[in-house]
Amino acid sequence: MENITTEEKIDYIYKTLHKQEKRELHKQIWKWVFRLFILAYLVYFYMFWFDLLINSINEKIKDTINVDMNIDKDAIIDALKNKTNLNY
């Protein structure tokens, strides 16, 4: 076994700590880059694709559900008036 001096031990520890600090710094940088990418994608989705998605869903719903819009509005208004008169 080699005889290692105290200075060599200190140099080895220093180099190891320096490498570990670099790795931790790189991990932090990549973590924040990934977070910013996710945030940018969410903003991009909301700005451009959200309206298209909602409109396509609305069109599909309108195609599958046929609602007759010919409603007798006067009959509804009279029914509501009669109902409110009964409550008083």
N, C-alpha and C positions, 0 to 999 in steps of 0.2 A: 504494500500500500504506500502511496506517495505521501510525503510530508507536505501538507498544504499550510502555507503561512496565513497568518491572520489577515494580512492585506489582500491575499487572493480570495479568502472567504468573503471579506467585505466587498470586494469588487464583484464577485459572483452574485452576492445578495443584491447589490445595487443594480446590476444588469438585469437580474430577474425581476426586481420591482419596476424597473423602467419599462421592460417588455409588458409586464402586467398592466401598468398604467396606460400604455399605448393601446392594448387590447380593449381595456375598459372605455377609453375615449372613442375608439372606433365603434364599439357596441352602442354607445350613447348616440353617436352621430347617425348610425344606420337606423336606430330606433326612432329618432326624430324625423329622419327622411321618410320612413315608412308612415309615420303618423301624418306628416304633411301631405303625402301622396293620398292617403285615405280621405283626409279632409278636402283636398282639391277634387277628388273624384266625387265626393258627396255634393259639393257645390256645383260641379259640372253636371251631375245627374239632375239636381234640382233646377238648374237654370235652363237646360236644354231638353232633357228626356222626360221629365215629370209631366209637363203639359201634353206631350205626345202620348204618353202612356194613359193619362186620364181621358184624353179625347178618344183614343181607340177603345178604351173600356166603355165609355159612354155610347159610342157608335154600336158596339156589339150588343149592349143592353137594349138600345133603341131598336135594333134589328130583331131581337128575340121577343121583346115585349111590345105588342101593338096596343096602344092606348087610344081609345076614341076620345077625341077632344071636343066633340059636339055635345056640350053639356048645356042644359037649360039653366042659365045663370039666374034668371028671375025666380025660378022655382027654389033654388038654393037660398037666395036672399030672403024670399018670403018665409021659408022654413026656419031660417035663423031668426027672423024678426018674431015669428010666432013663438019660438022657443024662448027668446028673451022676455017676451011679454008674459009668458007663463011663470017665469021665475019671480016676477015682482008681484 
